[in-house]
Amino acid sequence: MWKKFRQWYNNETMTPPLSFTAQEISLGGKPFTLRRATEADLDELLEVERHCYAGTTPWDRTSFTNELRKVNDTLYLVLITHDTIIAFIGCWFTTHESHITNLAVEPDYQNAGIGRFLMTWMIRQSQELPSAKLTLEVRVSNEPAKHLYRKLGFQDGNIKKAYYVADNEDALNMLLTLRTTP
């Protein structure tokens, strides 16, 4: 898996660093802060994962640390309420493709439009860059996520056998075309 990402990531990276200014937003009439994730958020990011994935962390501390340090072409955002991270999303950007690496929403906040909001935000960010497409992988068993992605216009791609190392579950590759290339 990591070999594929290194090849993809080293293809064509963005410069200068992607910028993001923290924002106060309202979702469902409730106030939230949306800001760039930092290494200081690692414990909370792992905690959100544990809550979403039955006590496991598909991405470990080292993986998150490496991602958060790639400020030129990787953007991780956290959604905060009452000083607690309740959701996050990560995306890689190159000159031709954007790739959602991670999306997690605390179970108590699921089905409230937060995942859709974060995905929509990253779709818009990808459209503003020269990316022609946005891709992601999703567990084949994750019906709610697949439903959301399809509603946002993603198309099903190939199945990646035994993609998830911890349990050997297959992943569905999904693609959203952002613009056609000549």
C-alpha positions as CSV (number, residue, x, y, z in Angstrom):
1,M,0.0,0.0,0.0
2,W,2.7,2.5,1.0
3,K,4.7,1.9,-2.1
4,K,1.7,2.9,-4.2
5,F,1.2,6.1,-2.2
6,R,4.9,7.0,-2.4
7,Q,4.8,6.6,-6.2
8,W,1.7,8.6,-6.5
9,Y,2.8,11.3,-4.0
10,N,6.2,11.7,-5.6
11,N,4.6,12.1,-9.1
12,E,4.0,15.8,-9.0
13,T,3.7,17.7,-5.7
14,M,2.3,21.1,-5.0
15,T,4.2,24.2,-4.0
16,P,4.0,26.5,-2.2
17,P,2.5,25.1,1.1
18,L,-1.3,24.8,1.1
19,S,-2.7,27.5,3.3
20,F,-5.8,27.3,5.5
21,T,-7.1,29.9,7.9
22,A,-9.2,28.6,10.8
23,Q,-12.9,29.3,10.4
24,E,-15.9,29.5,12.8
25,I,-18.8,27.7,11.1
26,S,-22.3,26.7,12.0
27,L,-23.7,23.3,11.2
28,G,-27.3,22.5,12.1
29,G,-27.4,25.7,14.1
30,K,-24.4,24.6,16.2
31,P,-21.0,26.4,16.3
32,F,-17.9,24.6,15.3
33,T,-14.3,25.6,14.5
34,L,-12.6,24.2,11.4
35,R,-8.9,24.4,11.4
36,R,-5.8,22.7,10.1
37,A,-4.7,19.7,12.1
38,T,-1.3,19.8,13.9
39,E,0.9,17.3,15.6
40,A,-0.5,18.5,18.9
41,D,-3.8,16.9,17.8
42,L,-2.4,13.4,17.4
43,D,-3.9,11.9,20.5
44,E,-7.4,13.2,19.6
45,L,-7.1,12.0,16.0
46,L,-6.3,8.5,17.2
47,E,-9.1,8.7,19.7
48,V,-11.6,9.6,17.0
49,E,-10.3,6.7,15.0
50,R,-10.7,4.3,17.9
51,H,-14.3,5.4,18.4
52,C,-15.1,5.0,14.7
53,Y,-13.3,1.7,14.1
54,A,-14.3,-0.4,17.1
55,G,-11.2,0.3,19.2
56,T,-8.6,0.1,16.4
57,T,-6.6,2.8,14.7
58,P,-6.2,2.1,11.0
59,W,-3.6,4.9,10.9
60,D,-1.0,4.9,13.6
61,R,0.7,7.8,15.3
62,T,3.7,7.6,12.9
63,S,1.4,7.7,9.8
64,F,-0.4,10.7,11.0
65,T,2.8,12.5,12.0
66,N,4.2,12.0,8.6
67,E,1.1,13.3,6.9
68,L,0.8,16.4,9.1
69,R,4.4,17.3,8.3
70,K,3.7,17.4,4.5
71,V,2.3,21.0,4.5
72,N,3.1,21.7,0.8
73,D,0.6,19.2,-0.6
74,T,-1.3,17.6,2.2
75,L,-4.2,19.2,4.1
76,Y,-5.7,17.7,7.2
77,L,-8.6,19.6,8.8
78,V,-10.2,19.1,12.2
79,L,-13.7,20.0,13.2
80,I,-13.9,21.1,16.9
81,T,-16.7,21.7,19.3
82,H,-16.3,22.5,23.0
83,D,-12.5,22.2,22.6
84,T,-12.8,18.6,21.4
85,I,-12.1,17.3,17.9
86,I,-15.2,15.5,16.7
87,A,-14.2,14.9,13.1
88,F,-11.3,15.2,10.6
89,I,-10.5,14.8,7.0
90,G,-7.2,14.5,5.1
91,C,-6.3,15.0,1.5
92,W,-3.2,14.8,-0.8
93,F,-2.9,17.2,-3.7
94,T,-0.7,16.9,-6.8
95,T,-0.9,18.9,-10.0
96,H,-3.2,16.3,-11.6
97,E,-5.0,14.5,-8.8
98,S,-6.4,14.9,-5.3
99,H,-6.8,11.9,-3.0
100,I,-8.9,11.7,0.2
101,T,-6.7,9.8,2.7
102,N,-8.9,9.9,5.7
103,L,-12.3,10.9,7.0
104,A,-13.7,10.2,10.4
105,V,-16.6,11.5,12.4
106,E,-17.2,10.7,16.1
107,P,-20.2,8.2,16.2
108,D,-22.3,10.7,18.4
109,Y,-22.0,13.2,15.6
110,Q,-22.6,10.9,12.6
111,N,-25.7,11.4,10.4
112,A,-25.7,15.1,11.1
113,G,-24.1,16.3,7.8
114,I,-20.6,16.6,9.1
115,G,-19.1,14.0,6.8
116,R,-20.9,15.6,3.8
117,F,-19.7,19.1,4.9
118,L,-16.0,18.0,5.1
119,M,-16.2,16.1,1.8
120,T,-17.8,19.1,0.1
121,W,-15.1,21.3,1.5
122,M,-12.3,19.1,0.1
123,I,-14.1,18.8,-3.3
124,R,-14.2,22.6,-3.6
125,Q,-10.5,22.8,-2.6
126,S,-9.6,20.2,-5.2
127,Q,-11.6,22.1,-7.8
128,E,-9.7,25.3,-7.1
129,L,-6.4,23.5,-7.7
130,P,-5.5,22.1,-11.1
131,S,-6.6,18.6,-10.1
132,A,-8.6,16.8,-12.7
133,K,-10.0,14.1,-10.4
134,L,-10.5,13.3,-6.7
135,T,-10.1,9.7,-5.6
136,L,-10.5,7.7,-2.4
137,E,-10.7,4.2,-1.1
138,V,-13.5,2.9,1.1
139,R,-14.1,-0.4,2.9
140,V,-16.5,-2.5,0.8
141,S,-18.5,-3.1,4.0
142,N,-18.9,0.6,4.7
143,E,-22.4,1.2,3.1
144,P,-23.1,4.6,4.7
145,A,-19.8,6.0,3.4
146,K,-20.3,4.6,-0.1
147,H,-23.8,6.1,-0.1
148,L,-22.5,9.5,0.8
149,Y,-19.7,9.4,-1.8
150,R,-22.1,8.3,-4.5
151,K,-24.5,11.1,-3.6
152,L,-21.5,13.5,-4.0
153,G,-20.9,12.2,-7.5
154,F,-18.2,9.6,-7.0
155,Q,-18.2,6.7,-9.3
156,D,-17.3,3.1,-8.3
157,G,-13.9,1.9,-9.6
158,N,-12.0,-1.3,-9.1
159,I,-11.9,-3.5,-6.0
160,K,-8.5,-3.6,-4.2
161,K,-8.3,-7.1,-2.6
162,A,-7.1,-7.3,1.0
163,Y,-6.3,-3.6,1.0
164,Y,-6.8,-3.0,4.7
165,V,-3.9,-4.7,6.5
166,A,-5.4,-5.2,9.9
167,D,-8.3,-7.4,8.7
168,N,-7.6,-8.0,5.0
169,E,-10.9,-6.3,4.0
170,D,-11.2,-5.2,0.4
171,A,-11.4,-1.6,-0.6
172,L,-13.5,0.0,-3.3
173,N,-11.7,2.7,-5.3
174,M,-13.9,5.6,-6.1
175,L,-13.4,8.6,-8.4
176,L,-14.9,12.0,-8.9
177,T,-14.0,13.7,-12.1
178,L,-13.4,17.4,-11.5
179,R,-12.6,18.5,-15.0
180,T,-11.8,16.9,-18.2
181,T,-8.3,17.0,-19.5
182,P,-7.5,17.7,-23.1
